[in-house]
Amino acid sequence: MILLRRLPLFALPFLAACAAQPGVESAANAPRTVTVGIAAINDFHGNLEPPRQSVLTPDGKGGLRQIPAGGAAYLASALDAVRGQYANRLTVAAGDLIGGTPITSALFVDEPAIGALSRAGLDFAAVGNHEFDVGIEELRRKQTGGCSKYTKREPCQVEKFDGARFGYLAANVFLPDGKTLFPATALRQFGKGRDRVTVGLIGMTLEDTGALIPPDVAAKVRFADEADTANALVDGLKRQGADAVVLLIHEGGRTTGNPDPNGCEGLNSAIRPILDRLDPRIDVVVSGHTHWSYVCDYAKYNAAKPFLLTSAGVWGGLVTDITLDIDPRAGRVVAKKAKNVIVQSEAYVSPQKPIPVDPALPAFAPRADVKAYVDRYVEAARAFSQRKVGWLAAPLAKSDGETQNTGGPLGKLIADAQLAATRAAGAQISFMNPFGVRRSLTPAADGSVTFGDIYAVQPFNNDLYTLTYTGAELKAILEQGFDASGPEQILTPSAGFVFEYDRARPLGDRIVAMSLDGKLIDPASSYRVTVSSFLANGGDTFTGFAKGRDKTRGAVDIDALEAWLAARPPRAGPTDAREIDRNPALNTVRSTTPPGVRYR
């Protein structure tokens, strides 16, 4: 494992949010402590270049500010800044560093994502569900290096791949022989003599990973319960001298109210029942998966579980700055706090408006060595990425904020493309899940869009499947978008299919009308429906799709979108009403997310 270097300190945005362990001794009687700083990230998803997305943060006036953030070179500088405050420092991640990545990383089998984070000084990372997207053998290659080919893409196209300089941890990922895929734990020591302290790390993914990855990959490994696995490892870490225990877990939560990177209002989702079962000797839980940012003193939710819980959102837009004060004689953490630091990078123009750099917050400069490394891959991908593939009449925004659970015009465009691509299989309807739309789609001044543009919108390379369902089954599937098994997500249908819903009605009976080409859907009749392979396997809690019959495999989703946009005159964003809210007064995004949610 590489040694951490003392790095230059940049100015930091100090956002007031921290969680301190109850019962800390007074300053007069405080023990001699050793401070360890931890810089944490999650869900980087190979965003080498600034993702042209914002971090939302309170503006102090009851509203929100949009802060342009992200990009590997800017992230490296932010990590330097956080680490530069501490003599003893560690850099960790909570999974999904790769997979679902923009074309600049995906074209090269995510080698540059691994390379950029290695250069940025990452020490340890938990595996996430997307680490498994292209198989066990390829994931091992990501760790150890080499140019063996395990995917459709050629490895080592730009340079020999040396593998990650950081260590993957996979405590709950078991092979048929009973061994873990990667080590379950790691230890890092700081200081000398009586002032030596040891931080123990446990890394894992969510137990439900098998439902989120290709079935042939899932068949090769077993994903164990998160809390049971972590609890079984704490004693061993303590016996090895761990004064602090940090859990890196690719599972997470959501909060309610306005977005606040350092807030913890109404914490919910699948992380909560895990936390309630964890050994209280775990000091910090670094989480991910839900693409949500928060800093939580979990003792406010469960006094018996005084964890410091953190998440740095998504795409390298934030770094969590965690401070642990450890008493080496008592062998325990006596104080802990954290704050999320916005990786403010460069201005951009969104489909709605320009997003400038906010002068009220410090901006980071791109770190030169990481920028040069990223630029090399950007240039290598240029011909492939910048190939014009079609035309768009006007920008189409990814739905966000209170409309994030709807597909909007961009989701409708994708659904229409999928239907057109699978008509030969008898498709009559297509659905797009809004959470699968990753970016806005903005054409150039001449109306053209590139392959890189559309790949950023749909980076999963999902196959399209056309299946048969009865009208009653279609209603049950649409109801799952409103049920208690996940965040509300209103499926986006293709043109011609219209459904109406009413949140005032009981769960399971909120779909009040469905029609196709003006004719009411017959509960007993059969319909041919196209969805991505992810939905066809029950992803995003739409388990009803997995019950489809007469499955026909079609084009890859990105190919369908490219073919649809190739038409002239340029495609316009659909504006027809396909999902009709009969009770708009209740139109609020339900962020409460019980266990079992399958995020992308």
N, C-alpha and C positions, 0 to 999 in steps of 0.2 A: 504494500500500500504506500502511496506517495506521502511524503512529508509535507505538511502545510508550511507555507512561507509567510513571513511578515510582509504585508502588502500595504499599498498606499491607502490613506483614508480620504474618502470623498465626503462632501456634505451630505447629510441625511435628512429626509423629511421625518420629523418627529410627530407621530400621530398618537394622541393620548389613549393608550390602551395597554393594560397589563394585567397579569393575574399573579398575585403573590400568595404563597402558601400560608395558611392561617397558623398562628401560634409562633411566629418568628420572634426570637429573643430581642430584647431592647438593645439599643446601641451600646449602652454602658456594660452590659453583660454578654454581648455578642461574642461567639467563639471566633477564633482565627479561621478565616475561610479562604478557599481557592475559587476564583471565578473562572468559569468555562463559558465561552460564547459559541452558540450554534447558529449557523446560517442554514435555513431550510427552504426547499422549494418542492413543488409537486406539479404533475400534469403539464410538463413542458411541451410534449407532443411535437418535438422536432422543429419548433419555431425559430429557425436560425435568423431570419430577417424579422424586423419589427412587424407584428401581425396586423397592424392597422386596426387595432381595437383599443378600447379605453378601459381603464380601471375607474369605476364610479366611487366617489367618496363624498361625504357630506361637505357642503360649502359653508357651514356655520350659520346659514340663514334659513334653514328648513328645506333647502333644495340639494341638488347634487352637482358635482363637478365631474366632467369627463377628462381624464388625464391620459394622454397617449403614452403607452407603456409597452415594454418588451423588446425582444431581439437579443440574440445570444451575446453579442459584444457589449451591449448595455447591461445585460444581466451579469456578465463577468465583472464589470466595474462595480455594480451594486454589491455583489458578493464580496469583492475586495473591501468595500467600504464597511460592511458589517463586520467582517473578520478583522479588519484593521483596528477595531476598538479593543481587541482581546489578545493577551499574550498566549492564552490557551484557547484554541478554536477548532471547530469541527464543521464540516459542510455535508448536509444530508439531503435526501430526497425521498418522497413517499409515492413513487411509482408513476407509470405512464410517461416516461421520458421520451419514449418512441411510440410509433404507431399512430395512425390517423394524422399523419404529418403532411405539411406542404410539400410541393413537388421538389423543391431544392434539397430536401432530405430524403423523401420517399424514393426518388429516382435512383439514389445510391444506397438503397437498402438501409437507410437511417444510419449509415456509418458516420456522416458528418455531425449528426446530433450527438452521438456518443463522443466523437472527437472534440466537439465544442465544449461539452460539459466536463470532459476530462481536463481540457486546458483551463477551464474556469475554476478548477480546484475541487470538484466534487469528491467526497471520500467514500460514502456509502449510499446505496439506494435500495429501497424495497422494490420488488417486482410489482407491477400493476397488471391489470388484465390485458392492456395493449402490448405489453412485452411479449405476449404469447401469440400475437396475431399471425406471425409467419412461422411458427413451429418451435419446438424445443431445441432442435439442432442449431437453428439460426440464432436463437437466443443465447445458447452456449457460445457461439462464435462471437456474438457481441461482447461477451465477457473476455474471451481468451484471444480473439483475433484470428487472422488467417484469411484466405481467399477461397475457401471451399464454397461451392454454390448449393444453396438449399431453397432458393426461391426462383421466380421467373426472371428477376432482375440479376444482372451480372454484378458480382462483388468486385471491389478493388478497381473500379473504373478510373479513379483519379489518382490513387496512390495505394500502397500496401496498407491494409487495415491492421493495426496493432492491438485492437481490442480496448476495452475500457480500462482507464487507470483507476477507476473506483470499483468497489466491490458490491456486487448484487447480493442481497439477503432474501431468503425465501423460506421462512420458518414453517409455513403451513402448506408448502408445495412438495408433495411426496411422490417419488418414483415407485415403480412396481416392487423394487427391492427394499422399500421401506426407508431409503435415504432421501434427504431433501435435495432438491435440484441444485440449490446453492446453499452456502452456510446459513444457518438459522440466526446466528448471533455474531457479534463482533465486540471487541473491547478496545478502548483507546485510553492510554494513560497520559497524565499531565503532571508536571512538577517533579520534585525530587524529595527524597528522605521523608521526613514527617509531613511534608506538605504535598506528597504525591496523592493524586486522586485518580479514580478510574471511572470512566463512563461506559456502561454496557448498552449495546444496541440490539434490538430485535426488529427484523424486517419481514413484512408479509403482504400478501394481497387479500382481497375480499374472498370469502368462502365461495361466493357465487360466480367466481371467474369462469368456471366451466360452462356456464350458460351464455357467456359473452364472447366466446372464442370459437374457432372452427371445431366442429365435433371430432374430427380426426385428431386434432391436437389435444382436446380435452380428454380423449380416451387414453392418453399416455401418462397422465398425472392425476393425482388426487389432491383436492383442495380442502383442508381441514378447517374446523371451527376456529375463528380468530381468537376469542377470549380463552378457550381451553388451551390452545397452542401457546399463547403468550404466558399464561399463568404457569404452565409447566416448565417454562424456561427461566423464570425469575430466580428460583432458588439456586440454580446452577450459576447464574451471573453473580449472585451475591457471594457464593462460595469462591468464585474467582476474583473477588475483591471489588465488585462494582459498587461504587458509592452513589451513583445515579443510574437510573434505568430509563432509556428512551425507546419508545415504541414507534417505529415507522410503519404505518399501515395505509394501504391503498383502499380505504373506505372512509366515508366522510359524512358530513352533515350539511344542513342548511339553516339559515336563520330567517327571521321574519322582519318586517319593517323595511325602511330604506336601506340599500346596500351600505355597509360600513366595513372596510377591511379589518377594522380592529374592534368590531362589535360582536355581541353574542346574544342578541335578543331572540328569544323563542327558538333556541337550538333544537333541532329535530333531525329526523332521518335515521338511517341504518346505523350510524355510529353510536347512538345513545344506548341501545341495549347491550352493545359490546362493552362500552365504558362501565355500565352498571354491573358488569360481571368481572371486570379486570381486577387483578391483584393491586391493592392500593399502594404497594411499594414501587409501582411504576410512577415515575415523576412527570414525564412529558409524553404526550401522544401527538406526533406529527402526522396529519391525515391528508387525504386527497380524494380523488375520484369524482366528487360532485361538482368540481369546478367552482366552488364557493369559497370565499375568504372569510376568516373569522379568527379571533383570539378569545379563548374562553377559560375562565376559572371554573372548572366543572364542579367544584365544591358548592357553588351556588345552586346547582341542580341536584347534587347528591353529596351531602356532607361527608359521607363515608368514603368518597372517591375524589380526593383533592387533586385531580390531574390538571395540568396545564395542557389545553388542547389547542392546536393551531392548524391552519390551512392557508396556503398562499395562492389560492385561486387557480389560475390557468395561464398557460402560454408564456410563462416567465415575466408576467406583469408585476409580480410582487416577490419580495424575499422576506421571510420571517426571521427577525432578529430575536433570538432566545438567549436569555442570561440565566445561568445557574450558579448560585453561591453554595459551595459544598464545604462542609466541615469534615476535614480528613480524619480527625480523631474519632468523631462520632460515626463517620462513614455514611453520612446522609446529606441530602439537600436541605438547606435551611431557608432558602429564598429562591424564587424563580419568577421570571417575568418575560413578556414577549410583546413585540409590536410588528406589524406588517409595514414594510418599507416599499413605497411605490417606485418601480423601476422606470421613472419617466424618461422617455427616449426622444422621439422626434415627431413633429407635427405631421398630420395627414389629412386627407379630405375623405369624409365618410359619405355614404349616399345621401345623407341629409344636409351636412354642413361641414365646414372646415373644423378640425379639432386642433387648436394651437397648443403649444407648450404653455403650461401654466406657470407664470413667473412667481407665484406665491410658493411654489414647491421647487426644490432643487432638481435640476435635470442632470442625468449622468452622461458622461462622454463615452463613446464606444471604446473598449479596450483594444489597443492596436493589434496585438497578436491574434486575438480571437476574430477581430474584423477581417484581418488578412486571410485567415483560415476560411471563414464563411464566404468571403468574396471569391475565393478560388472555386468553391462549389457552386456559387451563384453563376459564375461565368461558365462553368462546365455544363450547367443545366440550361443555359440561356436559349440555345437553339430549340430544345425540346419544350421548354416552358413558354417561350414567347411565340410559339407557332399560333397563328390566328386560326381559330376554330369556328367562329361564328359571329353573330351580330345581335346586339341588344339595343332596344330603342331608348332606354333610360336606366339609370342605376336601380337595382333591386336590393333593398336592405334586408339583412338577417333580422328577424323579429327579436326584440330585446325588451328589457324592463317589464312592464305589465302585460306585454303581448308576447313574451318569450315562449309561451306554451302554444302558440299558433304558428302555422307555416307562413302566413301572409302571401303576397304575390310571388315571392321567390319559391316558397314551398309548392304553390300551385303550378308554377312553371315546371318544376321538377316532376311533379305528379303527371302532368301532361306529357312530358318527355318519356316517362316510363310507360305510360299507356300506349303511346305511338310506337314504341320499340317492341311491344309485345302483342300487338293486335293479331299477328299471325298465330299466336298461341291461344287465341280466342278471348283475349283480355277485353273486359267491358268497363272495368274500374281500376284505378291505381290509387294507392295511398302513400303519402310521405309523412314520416314522423318528424315533427318540428325540431326535436333535439338532435336530429341527424344533419341539420343544415348548419354548417360550421362557420361560414363567412358570408358577408355581403358580396354581391356581384356588381362590379362597376366597370362599364365599358370605357374604352379609350375615347378620345375626342371624335374619332371617325365612326364610333359605334361598335368597333370590333372588340371581341373578347378573346383572350388567349387560353391555351390549355392550362397554363398555370393558374389563371383566374378561376376556371371552373373546377380545377382539382382542389383548390382551397375551399370551395363550397362543399364538395363531396370527395373527401380523401380516403374513403374506406375500401374502394375497389370491391364493393359488394356485387354479387350476382343478383339478377332480378329473377324472381320466381312467380309464375302464374299458377294459381290454385283455385279450387272450387269451394264455395261456401254457400249455404242457404241464406236467405234473407234474415232468418232468425239469428243465424250465427254472425252475420254482419252487424246486426244490432248489438249483440253481446260484446263484440270486439270494440265497437265505438263506445259502449258503456265503460269499458276498461280505461278509457282516457279520463274518466271522471271518478273512478272508484277510489277506495281507500288504500290501494296498493302502491301508490306512487304519486309524484307531483302531477298535477293536472296537465294533460297533454292532448290537445284536440287534433286528431289526425286530419291531414290535409288531403282532400280527394281530388281526382282529376275532373276535368270539365264534364258536365252532364250529370254528375252525382251531387245531390244536395241533401244535407241532413240538418234537422233542427233539434235544439236541445234546450233544456230548462233546468238550471241548477236548483230551483226551488223544489223540484220533485225529489223523491227519495233516491239514494244511490241504487244503481241497477235499473232505474226506470227514468233516466233523464233524456234519453233519445226519444223524441216525440213524433218524428216524421223522417222518412227517407224516400228519395225518389231517384230514378235514373231516366234521363231524357224526358222528364215531365211525367213519367209513369211511376206510381207508388211501388215500392219494393214489396214483393210478395214473400212473406216469411217462409213459405214452403218451397219456393222456386230456388233454383241454383244459379249462381253468378260466378263468372271468372274474374279473379282479382289479382292484380300484380303488386308485389311488395318486394323490398330488398331481402336478401338472405338473412340479415340481422332480424328483421321483423318476422320473417317466416319461421325462425327458430324461437320466437316468443320474446324477443328483446324489448326493452323499455316497458316491461310488464304487460305487453299485449300478448298474453299467452294464448289467446284464442286463435291467433294466426297459425300456431303450430298444429292445429287440428285440421288444416286444409287438406284437400284430396286432389288427386290427379295432377300432381306437381309437374310443371314444365319449366326447365331451366332456360333462361334467356340471356340477353346481353349483360355486360357489366354496366352498373349504374352511370359511371362517368361517360361511357361510350354512348349511352342513350341520350344524355344531356348534350353531348357534342353534336350528335346527329340532329337534334331538335333545333339547336341554335344555328345550324348551317343554312337555314332558310333565309331568303331575301324576299320582301323587305325585312328589316330587323324585327325579331320577336319583341313584343311588348309584354310587360308584366300583366298577367290576368287580373281583371278587376271584378269579375262576376262573383256573386254571393254563393258560396258553397257550404259554409258552416254558419247557420243562422241561430243567433242567441235570442231566445224568446224572453229572456229575463236579464237584460243588460245591466240592471242595477246590481246584480250579483257578480258582475264580470271582474273578478279579482284573481290574480295568480295565487293558487294555493301552494305555498312552499312547504307545508308540512308533509314529510315524506317518511312513512313507516318503514320497517325492515322489508327487505326483499326487492328493493328497487334496482333495476339494471340500467345504469347510466352508460353512455358511450364514452 
